[in-house]
């Protein structure tokens, strides 16, 4: 199950992250950094607006997402 939404426009992308960061192995919930980064590959050259609504989660997944977004341009 996907807990993020990517809305692409001409010059920018709005990204909504809504849920626990990191994949929950028991019920397939949460935001996996691997799945999120894979989904964002086609939007690398656009400005990105991130809207985050998360109670927390996996530090390593959060750092992976942060590093990916920080190193885009």
Secondary structure, DSSP 8 states (H G I E B T S, - for coil): ---EEEEE-SSEEEEEEES-BS--TTTS-SB-HHHHHHHHGGGTTSEEEEEEE---B-HHHHHHHHHHHHT--
